[in-house]
Structure formats: structure tokens, C-alpha cells
Amino acid sequence: MKAAVDKDARPAADAGTAKPITLIEAVTQALAHEMRNDESVVVLGEDVGVNGGVFRATAGLQAQFGPMRVLDTPLDETTIAGLTVGMAAMGMKPVAEAQFDGFVYPMLDHIICHAARFRTRTRGRLTCPMVLRVPWGGGIRAPEHHSEANEALFTNVPGLRVVLPSSPARAYGLLLAAIREPDPVIYYEPKRIYRQYKELVPDDGEALPLDVCYVLRDGGDVTLVTWGAQVKETLEAAEQLAAEGISAEVIDVATLKPLDFATIAESVAKTGRCVIVHEAPRTAGFGAEIAARLAEQSMYDLVAPVERVTGFDAHMPLFRLEMKYMPAVEQIVAAAKRTLATS
Amino acid sequence: MRVAASFEIEFLQYLDPDGRLVVELPADAPPKEEILALFRQMLFLRTFDGKAVALQRTGKLGTYAPCLGHEATQVGIGAAMRPEDVLAPSYREYGAQILRGVQLREILMYWGGDERGNDYVNEPARHDFPWAVPIATQCLHAAGAALAFKLRGEQRVAVTCCGDGGSSKTDTYAAINAAGAYTLPFVQCIINNGWAISVPRSAQTGAQTLAQKGLAGGLHCLQVDGNDLFAVLEGMRRAMVRARSGEGGSVIEFLTYRLHDHTTADDARRYRDDAEVKEAWTRDPMTRLRSWLTAQGLWDEAQEKDWIAECTRLVDVEINAYLETKTQPPETMFDFLYADLPPDILDQRAQLLAREGRA
């Protein structure tokens, strides 16, 4: 499968009317678009109604669509997940919000035992077209349990899609695609870069393809593979490497499951080197899956061992130390240089 | 003393274990012919259940959860529902499901290791939820279905079942709470058969009744004799009327007894006194309804003999259909994972075919 073209550089067709928006505003824009487009789409979660969400992702939606389309739920994640599965099985398209990544655990029974396997266990009689939006990762000086990078949990579950956009344009296009998908999607939102920068994202209702990697920067010396908020550090690392004459290709995996490994393999066939960057703990993090596939399928293209730059196999510390936990630009640069030193 | 809240739980029983009326039948009780039809349905269910256990004992079925003793509760729940309503069962409520169109061969296929057992072919079961093994998760799915009905303005009711053990789960409390918070057309049936595998009802909770668990969520609560078809029908009728008229949800506790082991993989003699089971047989739902129907001149031994022979014939047809069902090709484990199988997983499907020598 071909990697999709990065859509950050969209034609500025309605540049005259639209204003550049942040990643979180792109989420809101996509939700509103699809609620207008499809009556069966409803939004539910804790504080998503009058309050507009603790991050403001659903700001204004209840005023626009009413309390029958934007529902505040009782304060119970099990309830949110279970209701969502039931509504989806009855033909609605619920978009549920887990307020923070550390609160998804009570939802797992419903996501794993039911949402992910409804289609299989009923041989297609019932399906579960739902989206679970999960503000993801650390770096916003939040309290305990608010900063978890737990995407690997879901990548081990058959029947799910796990999506993690890293720019306003991809947040918009991939959320539209996720809502239109007839199967359940875990849609993580990198909250550290919710408001990092703005870009023009026309509200044209055009979805971006799921299940493909996005090549954000072409390069020939080393492949840097990442997703989510680490796209920021990885692009900065590529910039620094370029200053030293090293050309790094940067791939945003975007959909972790199912994985578009072909795009990664194609890049590694060109560069012979790969650094995988992720915020989650190292052991059995999703980088391990990519590294394993490189070992299986790209062994003879590699001229250096695969490097991983990841969070530690330690709990995400409280916020004074959280940036000490996460991969930094200099580690990515150093790892890339190690792969170059080997040859 | 100032009282912040107080409550009482009504208990419904019309027929005593000997089939005598303890109070007058409810004004809305179905006509006698309908009661007779439901009794025949209960006999059909018992015939099937016994044969399913025998199939497992002879190695022709996997683990099976018998429903012996639950006939009045299950058939009564199914009979109270309209086609447009939706049922979210646990894994034992065949009596309700058969009334909604689930075929015996589907029940056997599910316990016989074939997912197609959950692909109910007939309406209205086709839009019902499949069996749910993880305990009580189905309660929240029913609440979600009820929420969908309410949001879409549909006059439909979601009915779900769990056991006395299931009533301890987070999901049951959560479903009851959500149904109260949103005033949902929702009926939570708690089928209290006395045992959650080896743990008795007394060890599940300190609550006097399981029905009262609905109070905390603001639902209407009722306890009925689950071995008395009239009580089951009247309890369900009230709950369905409330739900359909927008008054909200109900919790009904059905007092019945698990006359068999939990499943065919269980041996209740390890933890349950024979004397208790013997006593429970005196409250068998079949006996009392049979006595009542006989007293009404609607049933006799000859009719019973003929009907059981007919049930046996009907069940055998289904068993044969089940036994003749060919195993699905192994690649079907991939074919319903996603609407369209992603290329990433297509590779693994190809590997499976290669392993089978069919690449």
C-alpha cells in the first residue's frame, strides 16, 4: 500500500474565509462537520455537554446540536463504554470521550470483549461503529493518571483500529475517517500538541485515509519512525541532523493498528537505518512490533541495528519530572548518529 | 427521627407450589389459552435442555449452561416483549430467546464451538444482542440500546438479564444508574437462581433483596416468584408499560432455582446439599402450572404425553441439523474482523491458508 501524501499543505481554496486552527480546534471542527453530515452521530462523555469538554474539544457542540446529540454521562467510564457499545450495536455512531488516557482502564472489558469482537462473534449480524476519543500522553503538567501513553494496550486487540494524529489537518481528516469507519476506532489525541501550532484546515468534509503512514519529510540516510506528540521532537531532530548534513526521513505512523508496514519497509530499504521514537514505556511498546517486523522482513536492508528512543519502563512521574521521562530531541539525534556510525 | 428516604419492595405471587391461587389473578393476566401455549413452550424448553445436556455428556456438544428450573422466568420474559423490543441476554435465557426466534440449532452451534450460533437468522432475534459470557456487560449494552431508542424517539424497550451473581457486577449497577439518570425504557431482570456457580446468594450481598438494587438508581423495583408464570408475566407487564410510556426503567428480581449444575463442566455436589435441591424441586415451575391447568380442565396426562412426543420430534430435527452442520473454513476467523480486512492482516490470512495447504 502506498503511503498517503501529507495533507498539511492543502490548497488554500477558502483561505480567505477560514482561519488557521489548532489540533484541538480541528477535532471540534471534525465532530461538528460529521454531526451535521450524519444524524446518527452522537457525542457522549464526562463534561462534554454544557462545559464543552475539559480540553474544549466539544465546545459549542451542545449549543449547536442540543442535549439529545451531545450527552453528559454519569461519572463512570464503564458506563460510557458500555452505553457506547449498546448504541453502536443499535445503529448509532457514538463518539465517546475518555476524559484522560489514564481513565480508559475501566472501559477495557467493553472495548475488548465486545466492541472489538461484535462483528466476529455475530458473523457480521451486529457491528460496533464507534469512536473512543482519548486525550493522550504527558507534557501538560497534569495530575497523576492524566499523562499515560497506553496505546500498545489496544494494538494487541484484534478487530480494533488505533489512530494517533499529530497535526491539525490529520486530526481533522483522520477523525472524519474514524467516525465513518464501520468498525470501532480508538482515536488518541496528543494533548501536549493540542495547541502547539495552527494551520489552515478547510472544513471540506474530506477524510484522510486510515491504515496508512504519513511521510512527513523525505530523506535518504536514516528513517525516523514515530507517532503522536513525538512527531514534534522527531521533526526537530531531523532538522538538526540536516544541519549536520544527515538526511532523515520522518514517518508519522498515524494508524498503529492495522499497521502500514510497507511504507516503513520501503523507507528502510532506501536508508538502511531506522530509529523508532515513542513516549510509551519501551518493553512491549508498539516500537517493539515495528522493530520485530524490521527484523523479519527488512533484515538485509538494514546496515545498522534498529534503535528505539522511548519512555522508560517506569511509571510516568508526576509533572515536575515528566519531561525527564519522555524522549528528547538530543536522544533522537544521538540514536540516529549511532546508526550512521555503524556502517 | 427524620427520614430522608424509605422504601418497600412488593412481592408478586399468584400460584403457590401446589398450583393453588394465593390471590386473585391479575386483571391483565393473559387468557387461559395463552397460558396453555406458554406452558407448552416451557415443556418444549425443558425437553430441549435435557437433550442438550445429553449431547454434551456424549461428547457431541461443548460446555453447556442448562436452564432447568428457569422455565417460567425465561418464557415469561420472552412472552412480555414485543418484536421491536430488544433482548440482551446473559448465556442461559434460551426460553426468552426461542420465543424471539432463536433456533435450537443456533443455541447448539454456539455451545458446540461455532460462531454462527450467534448469527440469529430469524426476526426479531436478528436485532437482539448475542449471548454475553463476561457477566453483566450486557446490562450496559441494553442501557445503551435503550438510550438509542430514546434519542431516536422510538417506542421500544431494552430488556436484559443477569443472575444473582451478575447483580454484584459494576456493570449492573452502572446500567441501573444510567437508566435512572436518562429515564430509559429499560428492564433489568435479575434472575436469582440461588447460586453463582458455587457461591450462594447469601454470600453475594448484604442486601435484603436483589430487586432493591434498582432503588439507588431511581428505578422501579419488584420481586416476583420466578417459578410462577403468572407473577413473571404480571411483573414484566408492569415494567414494559412503564418503559413504553416514558416513565423509566425497572428492576425485577425473579426468585427461582438452578436445579442443574452451573454448566456441564460444573459438579454442584461439591458445594450444594442434596436436601436443598430436593426441596427446590417441590417449587418446580412446571408442577404448579400443570396443576393449575389440569384443575382448569385444560390439560391432562394424555395431552402431556402427546406434546412431549411432539417436542422430542421437534428437538431431534434441530439436533440433527446441528450435527450435520459442517465446521466453518478456518479463514472465517479473519473474515468478520473488519468490514474490509486490512492488507496487514490479509497477509496472516494467507499464512493460515498456506498452513492448510490451500494457498
Interface residues (C-beta under 8 A of the other chain):
Chain A: M1 V42 M68 R69 L71 T73 P74 D76 T78 T79 A81 G82 L83 T84 V85 G86 M87 A88 A89 M90 G91 M92 P94 P106 D109 H110 C113 H114 R119 T120 R121 T122 R123 G124 R125 L126 T127 P158 G159 E181 P182 D183 D211 P258 L259 D260 F261 A262
Chain B: V86 A88 E115 R116 N118 D119 Y120 R126 H127 F129 P130 A132 P134 T137 C139 L140 H141 A142 A143 G144 A145 A146 L147 A148 F149 L151 R152 A158 T170 D171 A174 A175 N177 A178 A181 T332 M333 F336 L337 Y338 A339 P342 P343 D344 I345
